[in-house]
Amino acid sequence: NDWGGVVDAESSCEHGLWNRVDGIDHSVDESVDGGVSWQHIGNVGGEGPSYIRMVTTDSGLLLVANTVGDLYRSSDGANWNELSPAPWTSGDFDMSAGRAGPLYSINLSDDVLYRSTDSGSSWSLVGALPQNAQRAAVAANKDDSVFIAHCPGFPETDQGKVFKSEPGGQNFTQMSSYSTDGAWIARITVDSLGRLYTAISEANVGPSLR
């Protein structure tokens, strides 16, 4: 929906069990048939509409965060525990759970990367993003390296860029670029074979997987 409801892509593509959270009413639904049918199983906390991200940790826990730093964690999608606030408090952000264990989050108000090694209970500052961006997405890889796709402005014709870090989110190297003429990479994720998938958002068009 328009307030950032999401499906957890990190887990759903491989196990057939999908979870999604709605950014307006914070309801959580589950699908056991790859998204064909859905059942309401619970609600995440928080007030009012908010942009939301949801990931599944390497230990199978669900983690939900929003732009003001509210964090919630669940083992079953039905019952949620509120965690200590995240270090970001405003602005666009993204979050990813890698198969190496750590979680990563980017905040575009400060253009920085954060890392958590305890399933979101605490976060440490890794450093600045490789370049400032108006929009960006993050994906943690199985070797604890990090991909960041960024868009310098929207809608501009500048080149967006995709960067990859060394393990731990340090020392980014540019891997590729793409045209941002009316589009930007809204989400990226890495599968168990290291293949990178992107979700593209375009003006007046919803995200599409490529």
C-alpha positions as CSV (number, residue, x, y, z in Angstrom):
1,N,0.0,0.0,0.0
2,D,1.0,3.7,0.0
3,W,2.4,3.5,3.5
4,G,5.0,0.8,3.0
5,G,3.3,-2.5,3.6
6,V,5.8,-5.2,2.8
7,V,6.3,-8.9,2.2
8,D,9.4,-10.4,3.7
9,A,11.3,-11.3,0.6
10,E,14.4,-12.8,2.4
11,S,12.5,-15.8,3.6
12,S,9.5,-16.2,1.4
13,C,11.2,-17.1,-1.9
14,E,12.8,-20.2,-0.5
15,H,10.4,-21.7,2.1
16,G,6.9,-21.0,0.7
17,L,5.9,-19.4,4.1
18,W,5.3,-15.7,3.5
19,N,4.6,-12.9,6.0
20,R,3.5,-9.4,5.2
21,V,2.8,-6.3,7.4
22,D,0.5,-3.4,6.5
23,G,1.9,0.1,6.9
24,I,-1.5,1.6,7.7
25,D,-3.1,-0.6,10.3
26,H,0.1,-2.6,11.2
27,S,-1.7,-5.9,10.7
28,V,0.3,-9.0,10.0
29,D,-0.8,-11.7,7.5
30,E,0.7,-15.2,6.8
31,S,0.6,-17.3,3.6
32,V,1.6,-21.0,3.5
33,D,1.0,-21.4,-0.2
34,G,3.5,-18.8,-1.7
35,G,1.1,-15.9,-1.6
36,V,-2.0,-17.5,-3.1
37,S,-4.1,-17.0,0.1
38,W,-3.5,-15.1,3.2
39,Q,-4.6,-15.3,6.9
40,H,-4.5,-12.5,9.5
41,I,-2.4,-13.7,12.4
42,G,-1.6,-10.6,14.5
43,N,-0.7,-6.9,14.7
44,V,2.5,-5.1,15.2
45,G,2.5,-2.1,17.6
46,G,3.0,1.5,16.7
47,E,0.6,4.4,16.0
48,G,-0.8,5.6,12.7
49,P,0.4,5.0,9.2
50,S,4.1,4.6,8.8
51,Y,6.7,3.4,6.3
52,I,7.6,-0.1,7.4
53,R,10.3,-2.7,6.7
54,M,10.2,-6.3,7.8
55,V,13.0,-8.9,7.7
56,T,13.6,-12.5,8.9
57,T,16.8,-13.0,10.9
58,D,19.0,-16.0,10.4
59,S,17.5,-17.6,13.5
60,G,14.0,-17.3,12.1
61,L,12.8,-14.2,14.1
62,L,10.7,-11.5,12.4
63,L,11.8,-7.9,12.9
64,V,9.7,-4.9,11.9
65,A,10.9,-1.3,11.9
66,N,9.6,2.1,10.8
67,T,11.0,5.5,9.9
68,V,10.8,6.9,13.5
69,G,12.9,4.0,14.9
70,D,10.2,1.8,16.4
71,L,11.3,-1.8,16.5
72,Y,9.3,-4.9,17.1
73,R,10.4,-8.6,17.1
74,S,8.4,-11.8,16.9
75,S,9.1,-15.6,16.7
76,D,5.7,-16.4,15.2
77,G,4.3,-13.2,13.5
78,A,1.3,-13.2,16.0
79,N,3.0,-12.0,19.2
80,W,5.3,-9.0,19.1
81,N,7.8,-7.6,21.6
82,E,8.8,-3.9,21.4
83,L,12.6,-3.4,21.4
84,S,14.7,-0.4,22.3
85,P,14.3,2.4,19.7
86,A,16.6,2.2,16.7
87,P,19.2,4.9,16.2
88,W,17.3,6.5,13.2
89,T,14.4,8.7,14.0
90,S,13.3,10.2,10.7
91,G,13.7,10.0,7.0
92,D,13.8,7.2,4.4
93,F,15.4,4.0,5.5
94,D,15.9,0.3,4.6
95,M,16.8,-2.8,6.5
96,S,18.2,-6.2,5.5
97,A,19.0,-9.5,7.3
98,G,21.9,-11.5,6.0
99,R,22.5,-15.2,6.2
100,A,25.8,-14.5,7.9
101,G,23.8,-13.3,11.0
102,P,24.1,-9.5,11.3
103,L,21.3,-7.1,10.3
104,Y,22.0,-3.9,8.4
105,S,20.0,-0.7,8.1
106,I,20.6,2.5,6.2
107,N,19.2,5.9,7.1
108,L,19.1,8.6,4.5
109,S,18.6,11.5,6.8
110,D,22.2,11.0,7.9
111,D,23.4,8.8,5.0
112,V,24.8,6.2,7.3
113,L,24.9,2.4,7.7
114,Y,24.1,0.6,10.9
115,R,24.7,-3.0,12.0
116,S,23.1,-5.3,14.6
117,T,24.5,-8.6,15.8
118,D,21.7,-9.4,18.3
119,S,18.6,-9.6,16.1
120,G,17.9,-5.9,16.4
121,S,18.2,-5.5,20.2
122,S,21.1,-3.0,19.7
123,W,22.7,-1.2,16.7
124,S,26.2,0.1,16.1
125,L,27.2,2.7,13.5
126,V,29.3,1.2,10.7
127,G,30.0,4.4,8.8
128,A,28.8,6.7,6.0
129,L,27.2,5.4,2.8
130,P,29.5,5.3,-0.2
131,Q,27.6,8.3,-1.7
132,N,24.8,10.6,-0.6
133,A,21.5,9.5,-2.0
134,Q,17.9,10.7,-2.1
135,R,16.7,7.1,-2.1
136,A,18.7,3.9,-1.5
137,A,18.2,0.2,-0.6
138,V,20.4,-2.3,1.3
139,A,20.9,-6.1,1.1
140,A,23.2,-8.2,3.3
141,N,25.0,-11.0,1.7
142,K,25.8,-14.5,3.1
143,D,29.5,-13.6,3.6
144,D,28.5,-10.5,5.6
145,S,29.2,-8.1,2.8
146,V,26.6,-5.5,1.9
147,F,25.1,-4.3,-1.3
148,I,23.7,-0.7,-1.5
149,A,21.8,0.6,-4.5
150,H,21.4,4.3,-4.5
151,C,19.6,7.0,-6.5
152,P,21.1,10.5,-6.3
153,G,17.8,12.2,-7.0
154,F,14.3,11.6,-8.3
155,P,13.1,12.1,-10.9
156,E,16.5,12.9,-12.4
157,T,18.5,11.5,-15.3
158,D,21.6,11.0,-13.2
159,Q,23.1,7.5,-13.0
160,G,22.2,5.4,-9.9
161,K,24.9,3.1,-8.7
162,V,25.2,-0.3,-6.9
163,F,28.0,-0.7,-4.4
164,K,29.3,-3.8,-2.6
165,S,31.3,-3.7,0.7
166,E,33.8,-6.0,2.3
167,P,32.5,-8.2,5.1
168,G,31.2,-6.1,8.0
169,G,30.0,-3.3,5.7
170,Q,33.4,-1.6,5.3
171,N,35.1,-0.2,2.1
172,F,32.5,-0.1,-0.6
173,T,33.4,-0.6,-4.3
174,Q,31.1,0.4,-7.2
175,M,29.8,-2.7,-9.0
176,S,27.4,-1.2,-11.6
177,S,25.2,1.7,-12.5
178,Y,21.7,2.2,-13.9
179,S,19.6,5.0,-15.3
180,T,17.4,6.8,-12.8
181,D,15.2,8.5,-15.4
182,G,11.9,8.2,-13.7
183,A,12.9,5.1,-11.7
184,W,14.9,4.0,-8.8
185,I,15.8,0.7,-7.0
186,A,13.3,0.5,-4.2
187,R,14.5,-2.9,-2.7
188,I,17.3,-5.3,-3.3
189,T,17.8,-8.8,-1.8
190,V,20.4,-11.6,-2.2
191,D,19.5,-15.3,-2.3
192,S,21.4,-18.2,-0.9
193,L,23.4,-18.5,-4.2
194,G,24.5,-14.9,-4.0
195,R,22.2,-13.7,-6.8
196,L,21.0,-10.1,-6.5
197,Y,17.4,-9.2,-7.1
198,T,16.0,-5.7,-7.4
199,A,12.5,-4.1,-7.1
200,I,12.2,-1.1,-9.4
201,S,9.8,1.8,-8.6
202,E,8.8,4.1,-11.4
203,A,6.7,7.3,-11.6
204,N,3.0,6.4,-11.3
205,V,3.9,2.6,-11.4
206,G,4.3,0.2,-8.5
207,P,7.4,-1.7,-7.8
208,S,8.3,-4.6,-10.1
209,L,10.8,-7.4,-9.6
210,R,13.7,-7.7,-12.0
